[in-house]
Amino acid sequence: MKSLLKIVLVVGLFTSLFSCQKDDGVSLQEDRPYDEVYAEDIAEIEEFLHTHYVTVDADYNTTFTQIPDGGTQTPIWDMPELDFKEVDKHDITYKVYYLNFREGVGENITRVDSSYVSYKGFAFNKTTTDGVDTYNQTVFDEKQSPIWLSLDEVITGWAYIMPLFKTGTFTPMADGSISYNDFGTGVMFLPSGLAYFSSGTLTIPSYASLVFSFKLHNLRRRDHDQDGILSMYEYGPDFDEDPIDTDEDGRPDYIDVDDDADGVLTKVERSFTYLDGGETKTGYYPYNGALVDDPSTPYDDTKGIPSCSNDFTSPTRLRRHLDPSCRN
C-alpha cells in the first residue's frame, strides 16, 4: 500500500511538524520524481555532515557550525554517535542519518504511539560567494517545553527514527512539575521525501531536507479504534512494513472495530462473563495475559484473548477476534 505524506492543518500551532499547502490561487506544478529529488537530498545531507561539527551542552541542546578552512573540529560524519536507518518508501531505499546522543533507559515508542517531546527543527541551504560555500540555517520551529505529538500524524521521518529511542525516568517535584531524566535524545536528518516534499510553507521551502534535534521525555500508548487492544499490538510485528489488515477491507486492524469482518465487534469478541458475589458481570481479556494471577480478582488474569479452541497463552495462537470462523 503506497504511503502518503501526512499533512495536518493546525491553526496557529505546530507549523513545522504539522502543515498544510497554502492555496494562493496559483496553479500547482506537478511534483518532481521522488528518486530525482532524493539523489539531490542525500548528496546535500552528506555534504552537510562532512562540513559541519556539532556542539552539545549539558542539557543536550545542539548547535551546528560549519568547519572553517583549516579547522580541526570533528565533522559530524566522523562522530561515533552517527548512524543511519534504511527506509523503503516511494520505490526508493532512503538512507536516514541520525545522531544517537543517548538512547534512553525506559520504553521504546512505536509509530502508533504519542510522544512527549521537545525539539528544534531547521532547514539549510548552501550559497557560494567567490568560490566559498556557506550554509545558511533557518530554524522554523522550536519547542523547548515538551508537547504531545502522535507519531502517525506527523511527517513520515519521525515515525521511523523516534522508535529507535526510549523514554527515561521522571520524578514529581514539590511544585507540581515533573523532572525528566535519562530520556532518549538525538538528531535526525530527513530527506524531503520523508518530510514535506513539494509542500512548502512560509518558513520551509519545497523539497527541503530538514534537521530535527529532539528529546523523548515520555510516551502514551494509543488505542485508535477503542477496542481495548493497544494499537502497537494491532499494527503488526514489523513497524517498518505496512500495518496488518486482517480482513483486507482497506482499514488496518488498529483502526478497524471488526478486524475479521465477521459481523462481531472486536471488543465483543474479547469479552467474557464471570460471577462476582453471585452477580454476573462482563470482563475483557487483555491482548496478553498477566504473568501472575491476581488473587483479588474473580477470574484468571493470566488468560489473554483466546483462540477459537480456547488457547489462552500460546504466543502464536490465532486470537478469536482475528478468526472469522470463530463466534463469541
KEKE-3310 file (N, C-alpha, C; in steps of 0.2 Angstrom, whole numbers, plus 5000, padded with zeros to 4 digits):
npx = (5004:5003:5012:5007:5012:5008:4999:4994:4982:4984:4978:4988:4997:5011:5018:5028:5030:5017:5007:5000:4997:4997:4984:4985:4979:4987:4991:4996:5012:5017:5022:5040:5049:5051:5063:5073:5073:5077:5090:5097:5094:5101:5114:5116:5113:5124:5135:5133:5135:5148:5154:5152:5152:5146:5140:5136:5127:5126:5113:5109:5106:5109:5121:5125:5139:5148:5163:5178:5190:5204:5201:5200:5190:5180:5171:5153:5151:5161:5159:5156:5143:5135:5123:5113:5097:5089:5075:5061:5052:5041:5046:5060:5075:5078:5091:5093:5100:5106:5109:5114:5114:5110:5102:5091:5083:5071:5055:5053:5046:5032:5027:5014:5011:5009:5020:5030:5038:5052:5059:5069:5068:5077:5080:5092:5102:5114:5125:5136:5149:5161:5168:5167:5159:5144:5134:5117:5107:5090:5080:5064:5055:5053:5052:5054:5048:5041:5029:5014:5014:5007:5014:5009:5003:5012:5026:5033:5046:5049:5041:5049:5062:5061:5056:5068:5073:5071:5061:5063:5066:5055:5052:5041:5039:5040:5034:5024:5028:5036:5051:5061:5073:5087:5082:5079:5089:5093:5097:5089:5091:5083:5078:5068:5058:5053:5049:5041:5042:5036:5027:5028:5030:5028:5040:5047:5055:5050:5054:5064:5077:5077:5082:5081:5083:5080:5071:5065:5054:5043:5030:5014:5004:4993:4975:4968:4956:4948:4945:4950:4962:4979:4985:4998:4999:4990:4995:5005:5019:5031:5036:5041:5035:5019:5004:4995:4980:4968:4956:4956:4950:4954:4955:4966:4970:4972:4964:4951:4935:4930:4940:4941:4930:4918:4906:4905:4909:4926:4929:4918:4922:4932:4927:4921:4911:4908:4906:4903:4902:4889:4884:4882:4894:4903:4918:4934:4946:4963:4976:4988:4989:4992:5008:5007:4993:4981:4975:4965:4955:4940:4943:4954:4969:4979:4975:4975:4968:4958:4961:4950:4949:4951:4964:4973:4986:4997:5010:5009:4996:4980:4971:4954:4947:4952:4949:4938:4930:4926:4915:4909)
npy = (4994:5011:5023:5039:5056:5063:5077:5089:5101:5113:5126:5140:5133:5121:5122:5117:5102:5099:5104:5113:5114:5130:5138:5149:5153:5151:5140:5123:5116:5100:5087:5084:5069:5057:5050:5057:5069:5064:5060:5072:5077:5068:5069:5082:5082:5073:5081:5091:5084:5081:5094:5101:5103:5098:5105:5100:5104:5103:5100:5093:5101:5107:5114:5118:5120:5127:5120:5129:5134:5124:5121:5111:5104:5090:5083:5080:5068:5060:5056:5045:5043:5045:5037:5027:5023:5013:5016:5010:5018:5025:5018:5018:5016:5025:5033:5037:5047:5049:5056:5048:5053:5049:5034:5032:5025:5020:5015:5009:5019:5017:5018:5021:5027:5041:5054:5062:5076:5088:5099:5105:5112:5114:5120:5120:5129:5130:5143:5151:5161:5170:5158:5152:5141:5143:5139:5141:5142:5139:5141:5134:5130:5128:5119:5121:5117:5102:5094:5085:5074:5064:5050:5045:5055:5065:5071:5059:5054:5055:5045:5034:5036:5040:5029:5022:5026:5028:5032:5040:5042:5049:5061:5067:5084:5095:5107:5103:5101:5090:5081:5076:5063:5055:5052:5048:5055:5065:5068:5070:5068:5072:5067:5076:5068:5061:5071:5086:5086:5092:5101:5116:5129:5145:5146:5135:5128:5121:5104:5103:5097:5092:5095:5089:5091:5082:5077:5064:5063:5056:5044:5039:5026:5021:5018:5017:5013:5011:4998:4991:4985:4988:4999:4996:4983:4979:4984:4976:4965:4971:4986:4993:4990:4990:4992:4978:4971:4962:4958:4963:4975:4988:4995:4996:4985:4992:5003:4997:4992:4979:4967:4955:4955:4948:4952:4954:4964:4968:4972:4965:4952:4950:4949:4942:4933:4933:4927:4937:4938:4932:4939:4942:4947:4957:4955:4958:4951:4954:4958:4951:4940:4942:4939:4933:4928:4938:4936:4944:4946:4939:4931:4923:4930:4928:4924:4928:4935:4923:4909:4901:4888:4889:4892:4901:4906:4903:4910:4911:4909:4910:4923:4925:4936:4938:4928:4924:4912:4910:4912:4922)
npz = (5000:4995:5004:5010:5012:5027:5031:5041:5046:5058:5066:5069:5077:5078:5066:5060:5061:5058:5044:5030:5013:5006:4998:4986:4974:4964:4951:4954:4952:4944:4954:4957:4952:4965:4966:4959:4967:4979:4976:4975:4988:4997:4994:4997:5011:5016:5012:5021:5033:5032:5032:5044:5062:5078:5093:5109:5123:5141:5143:5132:5121:5105:5093:5077:5067:5054:5048:5048:5035:5036:5049:5064:5070:5074:5061:5059:5052:5055:5068:5082:5086:5075:5065:5054:5046:5035:5025:5016:5004:4992:4982:4984:4993:5006:5014:5030:5041:5058:5074:5089:5104:5117:5121:5130:5144:5147:5140:5123:5110:5098:5081:5082:5093:5105:5107:5120:5118:5116:5104:5091:5075:5059:5043:5029:5018:5004:4999:4987:4987:4978:4976:4989:4999:5009:5022:5026:5040:5044:5057:5059:5068:5086:5101:5117:5129:5133:5122:5117:5103:5091:5083:5071:5065:5061:5051:5040:5042:5056:5062:5059:5065:5078:5085:5087:5099:5117:5131:5147:5164:5177:5189:5201:5206:5221:5218:5209:5196:5184:5184:5171:5167:5160:5147:5130:5117:5102:5085:5069:5052:5039:5023:5010:5005:5015:5023:5020:5007:4991:4997:5003:5016:5023:5030:5027:5013:4998:4994:5004:5013:5030:5047:5063:5080:5095:5110:5119:5130:5136:5134:5127:5126:5112:5108:5094:5088:5099:5104:5115:5113:5112:5100:5096:5096:5087:5075:5069:5068:5062:5061:5051:5040:5031:5040:5047:5039:5043:5037:5025:5021:5018:5029:5041:5055:5067:5066:5064:5069:5068:5066:5058:5050:5053:5057:5071:5084:5088:5101:5107:5105:5113:5125:5141:5153:5170:5187:5201:5217:5216:5206:5189:5178:5165:5158:5150:5140:5141:5128:5130:5143:5161:5169:5182:5191:5199:5214:5220:5211:5203:5192:5180:5178:5170:5158:5141:5126:5119:5107:5095:5100:5113:5117:5128:5129:5121:5111:5097:5094:5085:5088:5093:5089:5077:5069:5057:5057:5069:5083:5096)
capx = (5000:5008:5011:5006:5014:5003:4999:4988:4981:4983:4979:4992:5001:5014:5018:5033:5028:5010:5007:4995:4998:4993:4981:4985:4976:4992:4991:5002:5016:5017:5028:5046:5050:5054:5070:5077:5074:5081:5098:5099:5094:5106:5121:5116:5114:5130:5140:5132:5138:5156:5157:5149:5153:5140:5141:5131:5128:5124:5105:5108:5104:5114:5122:5128:5143:5152:5170:5182:5196:5210:5198:5202:5184:5177:5164:5148:5152:5166:5157:5154:5136:5131:5121:5108:5092:5086:5068:5059:5046:5041:5051:5067:5078:5080:5096:5091:5106:5103:5114:5111:5117:5108:5096:5086:5083:5064:5052:5053:5040:5031:5025:5006:5010:5010:5027:5030:5044:5054:5063:5071:5069:5079:5082:5098:5104:5121:5126:5143:5151:5169:5171:5167:5152:5142:5127:5113:5102:5084:5075:5057:5050:5056:5048:5059:5044:5038:5022:5012:5014:5006:5019:5006:5000:5017:5029:5035:5053:5048:5039:5055:5068:5059:5056:5075:5075:5067:5059:5068:5063:5053:5051:5036:5043:5036:5029:5019:5031:5039:5058:5063:5080:5089:5077:5082:5089:5097:5096:5088:5092:5077:5077:5062:5053:5051:5046:5036:5042:5034:5023:5032:5027:5032:5047:5050:5055:5048:5059:5069:5079:5076:5086:5077:5086:5074:5072:5059:5053:5038:5026:5007:5001:4986:4971:4965:4949:4944:4943:4953:4968:4983:4987:5005:4998:4986:4999:5009:5026:5036:5033:5044:5030:5013:5000:4991:4973:4966:4950:4958:4944:4956:4956:4971:4967:4972:4958:4945:4932:4929:4946:4940:4924:4913:4900:4905:4914:4932:4928:4914:4925:4937:4924:4919:4906:4911:4902:4906:4897:4883:4881:4885:4897:4907:4925:4938:4953:4969:4979:4992:4988:4997:5012:5005:4986:4979:4970:4959:4950:4937:4944:4961:4972:4985:4972:4974:4962:4959:4959:4943:4949:4952:4971:4974:4993:5002:5011:5007:4989:4976:4966:4947:4945:4956:4947:4931:4926:4925:4910:4909)
capy = (5000:5016:5028:5046:5060:5066:5084:5091:5108:5115:5134:5144:5128:5116:5124:5113:5095:5099:5109:5112:5118:5136:5139:5156:5154:5149:5133:5120:5112:5093:5085:5081:5062:5056:5047:5063:5074:5060:5060:5079:5077:5064:5072:5088:5080:5070:5086:5095:5080:5082:5101:5104:5100:5099:5106:5098:5106:5098:5098:5090:5106:5106:5119:5115:5125:5125:5120:5134:5131:5123:5119:5104:5101:5083:5083:5075:5062:5055:5055:5038:5044:5045:5030:5028:5018:5012:5016:5009:5022:5028:5014:5021:5015:5031:5032:5042:5048:5051:5055:5045:5055:5045:5030:5032:5019:5017:5011:5011:5021:5014:5023:5022:5030:5048:5056:5069:5078:5094:5098:5111:5110:5119:5119:5123:5129:5132:5148:5151:5168:5170:5151:5150:5139:5145:5135:5145:5138:5143:5137:5135:5128:5125:5118:5120:5114:5096:5094:5078:5073:5057:5049:5043:5061:5070:5069:5052:5053:5055:5038:5029:5037:5041:5022:5020:5029:5026:5037:5040:5042:5055:5062:5073:5089:5098:5112:5100:5100:5084:5081:5070:5061:5049:5051:5047:5062:5064:5072:5066:5072:5069:5069:5079:5063:5059:5077:5089:5085:5098:5106:5121:5134:5152:5145:5128:5128:5115:5099:5104:5092:5095:5093:5090:5089:5080:5074:5060:5063:5051:5041:5037:5020:5023:5013:5021:5011:5010:4991:4988:4982:4994:4999:4994:4976:4978:4986:4971:4964:4974:4993:4996:4987:4992:4989:4972:4972:4955:4956:4967:4980:4994:4998:4992:4982:4996:5007:4994:4990:4972:4966:4949:4956:4943:4955:4954:4969:4966:4972:4960:4945:4949:4949:4936:4934:4929:4928:4941:4939:4930:4944:4941:4953:4956:4956:4958:4948:4958:4955:4946:4939:4944:4933:4930:4929:4942:4933:4948:4946:4933:4927:4921:4936:4925:4922:4933:4934:4916:4906:4898:4882:4891:4893:4907:4908:4902:4916:4910:4907:4915:4925:4924:4942:4938:4922:4924:4906:4909:4916:4923)
capz = (5000:4995:5010:5008:5017:5031:5031:5045:5047:5065:5065:5074:5081:5075:5059:5056:5060:5055:5039:5025:5007:5005:4991:4984:4968:4958:4949:4957:4947:4945:4959:4954:4954:4971:4966:4957:4972:4984:4974:4977:4996:5001:4992:5001:5018:5017:5012:5027:5038:5031:5033:5050:5068:5082:5100:5113:5130:5147:5143:5125:5116:5099:5089:5071:5065:5048:5049:5044:5032:5041:5056:5066:5073:5071:5057:5061:5048:5059:5075:5083:5088:5069:5062:5049:5045:5029:5025:5010:5003:4986:4977:4985:4999:5009:5020:5035:5046:5064:5079:5095:5110:5122:5119:5135:5148:5148:5135:5116:5107:5092:5077:5083:5100:5106:5110:5123:5115:5115:5098:5086:5068:5054:5036:5027:5010:5003:4994:4985:4985:4977:4977:4996:5001:5016:5024:5030:5044:5046:5062:5058:5074:5092:5107:5122:5134:5129:5119:5114:5096:5089:5078:5065:5062:5059:5045:5040:5045:5063:5063:5058:5069:5085:5089:5089:5106:5123:5136:5153:5171:5179:5196:5203:5211:5226:5215:5205:5190:5183:5181:5167:5166:5156:5141:5123:5114:5096:5079:5063:5046:5035:5016:5009:5004:5022:5027:5017:4999:4987:5001:5007:5020:5024:5033:5025:5006:4994:4993:5008:5018:5037:5053:5070:5087:5099:5117:5120:5138:5139:5128:5129:5121:5110:5105:5089:5087:5106:5105:5121:5111:5110:5093:5095:5095:5081:5069:5066:5071:5059:5061:5045:5035:5031:5045:5046:5038:5043:5033:5018:5019:5017:5036:5045:5061:5073:5066:5062:5075:5067:5062:5054:5046:5054:5060:5078:5085:5091:5108:5110:5104:5118:5131:5144:5158:5176:5193:5207:5223:5214:5201:5183:5176:5159:5158:5144:5140:5138:5122:5133:5150:5166:5171:5188:5193:5204:5218:5222:5205:5202:5186:5179:5175:5166:5151:5136:5121:5117:5101:5095:5103:5120:5119:5131:5131:5116:5108:5090:5093:5081:5093:5090:5085:5070:5065:5055:5058:5077:5085:5103)
cpx = (5004:5006:5011:5009:5009:5004:4993:4988:4979:4984:4983:4997:5005:5015:5024:5031:5021:5010:5002:4998:4994:4990:4980:4983:4981:4991:4997:5005:5016:5023:5034:5046:5054:5062:5075:5078:5078:5089:5101:5100:5100:5113:5121:5117:5121:5136:5139:5136:5146:5159:5155:5151:5147:5143:5135:5132:5126:5117:5104:5105:5110:5114:5127:5132:5147:5160:5174:5187:5202:5207:5200:5196:5182:5171:5159:5149:5156:5164:5154:5146:5132:5130:5116:5103:5090:5078:5066:5052:5047:5046:5058:5069:5081:5086:5095:5096:5103:5109:5111:5116:5116:5101:5090:5086:5076:5061:5053:5046:5039:5028:5017:5005:5011:5017:5026:5037:5046:5059:5064:5072:5072:5080:5088:5099:5111:5121:5134:5144:5159:5172:5170:5160:5150:5135:5123:5108:5096:5080:5068:5052:5055:5052:5052:5055:5041:5031:5021:5011:5013:5010:5016:5003:5005:5021:5032:5041:5053:5046:5044:5061:5066:5059:5063:5077:5070:5066:5064:5064:5060:5052:5046:5040:5038:5031:5024:5021:5034:5046:5059:5070:5081:5085:5082:5083:5094:5095:5094:5089:5088:5077:5070:5056:5050:5049:5041:5036:5041:5030:5027:5027:5030:5039:5051:5050:5053:5054:5065:5071:5079:5080:5082:5082:5080:5076:5065:5058:5049:5034:5019:5005:4994:4982:4966:4957:4945:4941:4946:4960:4973:4985:4994:5005:4995:4990:5002:5016:5031:5033:5036:5040:5024:5009:4996:4983:4970:4961:4951:4952:4947:4957:4960:4968:4967:4967:4952:4942:4930:4934:4945:4934:4919:4907:4899:4911:4920:4932:4924:4917:4930:4934:4922:4914:4909:4906:4906:4901:4890:4880:4885:4888:4901:4914:4928:4945:4958:4972:4984:4990:4994:5002:5010:4997:4985:4974:4964:4954:4947:4937:4952:4964:4977:4982:4972:4969:4963:4959:4952:4943:4951:4959:4972:4981:4998:5003:5009:5000:4985:4970:4959:4945:4948:4954:4940:4927:4924:4920:4910:4903)
cpy = (5006:5021:5035:5050:5063:5073:5086:5098:5110:5123:5137:5139:5123:5117:5120:5106:5094:5105:5108:5117:5124:5136:5146:5158:5153:5142:5129:5116:5105:5092:5083:5074:5062:5054:5053:5068:5070:5061:5067:5079:5074:5067:5079:5087:5077:5076:5090:5091:5081:5089:5104:5100:5102:5100:5104:5100:5101:5096:5095:5095:5106:5113:5117:5121:5123:5125:5125:5131:5130:5121:5112:5101:5094:5084:5078:5068:5057:5054:5048:5038:5044:5038:5032:5022:5019:5012:5015:5012:5024:5024:5016:5018:5021:5029:5038:5042:5051:5051:5053:5047:5051:5041:5031:5025:5017:5013:5013:5013:5017:5019:5025:5025:5037:5049:5062:5071:5086:5094:5105:5108:5116:5116:5122:5124:5132:5138:5149:5158:5168:5163:5148:5148:5141:5142:5140:5141:5142:5139:5139:5134:5126:5125:5116:5116:5108:5097:5087:5079:5066:5056:5047:5049:5067:5067:5062:5050:5052:5047:5032:5030:5037:5034:5019:5022:5027:5032:5036:5039:5048:5055:5068:5077:5092:5103:5110:5099:5093:5085:5075:5069:5055:5047:5050:5054:5061:5069:5068:5071:5069:5072:5072:5074:5060:5065:5080:5089:5092:5103:5110:5125:5140:5151:5139:5128:5121:5111:5101:5099:5096:5092:5094:5087:5087:5077:5070:5059:5057:5049:5040:5032:5022:5017:5017:5019:5009:5003:4987:4985:4988:4993:4996:4986:4974:4980:4981:4970:4968:4981:4997:4994:4991:4989:4983:4974:4965:4954:4960:4971:4987:4998:4994:4990:4987:5002:5004:4991:4982:4970:4960:4950:4950:4945:4956:4959:4966:4966:4967:4953:4944:4949:4942:4937:4930:4931:4932:4942:4937:4934:4942:4947:4952:4959:4956:4956:4953:4954:4950:4946:4941:4937:4930:4932:4933:4939:4937:4948:4939:4929:4926:4926:4934:4924:4929:4931:4927:4914:4903:4891:4883:4890:4900:4910:4907:4908:4917:4909:4912:4917:4926:4930:4943:4932:4922:4918:4905:4914:4916:4919)
cpz = (5000:5001:5007:5014:5021:5032:5035:5046:5054:5065:5071:5078:5076:5068:5056:5055:5057:5050:5034:5019:5006:4998:4990:4977:4962:4957:4951:4951:4949:4950:4955:4956:4961:4971:4964:4963:4978:4983:4976:4985:4999:5000:4997:5009:5020:5017:5018:5033:5038:5033:5039:5056:5073:5089:5104:5120:5135:5146:5136:5120:5111:5095:5083:5068:5059:5050:5045:5040:5037:5048:5058:5070:5070:5067:5060:5058:5052:5066:5076:5084:5081:5067:5057:5049:5038:5029:5017:5009:4996:4981:4978:4992:5002:5014:5024:5041:5052:5069:5086:5101:5116:5120:5123:5138:5149:5142:5128:5114:5101:5088:5077:5090:5100:5110:5114:5122:5116:5109:5095:5079:5063:5047:5034:5020:5010:4998:4993:4983:4984:4978:4984:4997:5008:5016:5028:5033:5046:5051:5061:5063:5080:5098:5113:5128:5130:5127:5117:5107:5095:5083:5071:5062:5061:5053:5046:5043:5053:5065:5063:5063:5076:5089:5090:5096:5111:5127:5142:5159:5172:5186:5198:5208:5215:5223:5210:5198:5190:5181:5177:5166:5162:5150:5135:5120:5108:5091:5073:5057:5040:5027:5015:5008:5010:5026:5023:5009:4996:4991:5005:5011:5019:5026:5030:5017:5004:4993:4997:5013:5025:5042:5059:5075:5091:5106:5118:5128:5140:5133:5131:5123:5119:5108:5101:5089:5094:5107:5111:5120:5109:5103:5091:5094:5089:5074:5065:5069:5068:5057:5055:5039:5036:5037:5043:5045:5037:5037:5026:5016:5018:5024:5040:5052:5067:5072:5063:5068:5074:5063:5057:5050:5047:5057:5067:5080:5089:5098:5111:5110:5109:5125:5134:5150:5164:5182:5199:5212:5221:5208:5195:5180:5169:5160:5151:5144:5137:5132:5124:5140:5154:5167:5177:5189:5199:5208:5221:5217:5205:5196:5185:5175:5170:5159:5147:5131:5118:5109:5101:5099:5111:5122:5121:5131:5126:5112:5100:5089:5089:5086:5090:5087:5078:5066:5063:5056:5065:5079:5093:5106)
residu = (MET:LYS:SER:LEU:LEU:LYS:ILE:VAL:LEU:VAL:VAL:GLY:LEU:PHE:THR:SER:LEU:PHE:SER:CYS:GLN:LYS:ASP:ASP:GLY:VAL:SER:LEU:GLN:GLU:ASP:ARG:PRO:TYR:ASP:GLU:VAL:TYR:ALA:GLU:ASP:ILE:ALA:GLU:ILE:GLU:GLU:PHE:LEU:HIS:THR:HIS:TYR:VAL:THR:VAL:ASP:ALA:ASP:TYR:ASN:THR:THR:PHE:THR:GLN:ILE:PRO:ASP:GLY:GLY:THR:GLN:THR:PRO:ILE:TRP:ASP:MET:PRO:GLU:LEU:ASP:PHE:LYS:GLU:VAL:ASP:LYS:HIS:ASP:ILE:THR:TYR:LYS:VAL:TYR:TYR:LEU:ASN:PHE:ARG:GLU:GLY:VAL:GLY:GLU:ASN:ILE:THR:ARG:VAL:ASP:SER:SER:TYR:VAL:SER:TYR:LYS:GLY:PHE:ALA:PHE:ASN:LYS:THR:THR:THR:ASP:GLY:VAL:ASP:THR:TYR:ASN:GLN:THR:VAL:PHE:ASP:GLU:LYS:GLN:SER:PRO:ILE:TRP:LEU:SER:LEU:ASP:GLU:VAL:ILE:THR:GLY:TRP:ALA:TYR:ILE:MET:PRO:LEU:PHE:LYS:THR:GLY:THR:PHE:THR:PRO:MET:ALA:ASP:GLY:SER:ILE:SER:TYR:ASN:ASP:PHE:GLY:THR:GLY:VAL:MET:PHE:LEU:PRO:SER:GLY:LEU:ALA:TYR:PHE:SER:SER:GLY:THR:LEU:THR:ILE:PRO:SER:TYR:ALA:SER:LEU:VAL:PHE:SER:PHE:LYS:LEU:HIS:ASN:LEU:ARG:ARG:ARG:ASP:HIS:ASP:GLN:ASP:GLY:ILE:LEU:SER:MET:TYR:GLU:TYR:GLY:PRO:ASP:PHE:ASP:GLU:ASP:PRO:ILE:ASP:THR:ASP:GLU:ASP:GLY:ARG:PRO:ASP:TYR:ILE:ASP:VAL:ASP:ASP:ASP:ALA:ASP:GLY:VAL:LEU:THR:LYS:VAL:GLU:ARG:SER:PHE:THR:TYR:LEU:ASP:GLY:GLY:GLU:THR:LYS:THR:GLY:TYR:TYR:PRO:TYR:ASN:GLY:ALA:LEU:VAL:ASP:ASP:PRO:SER:THR:PRO:TYR:ASP:ASP:THR:LYS:GLY:ILE:PRO:SER:CYS:SER:ASN:ASP:PHE:THR:SER:PRO:THR:ARG:LEU:ARG:ARG:HIS:LEU:ASP:PRO:SER:CYS:ARG:ASN)
# end
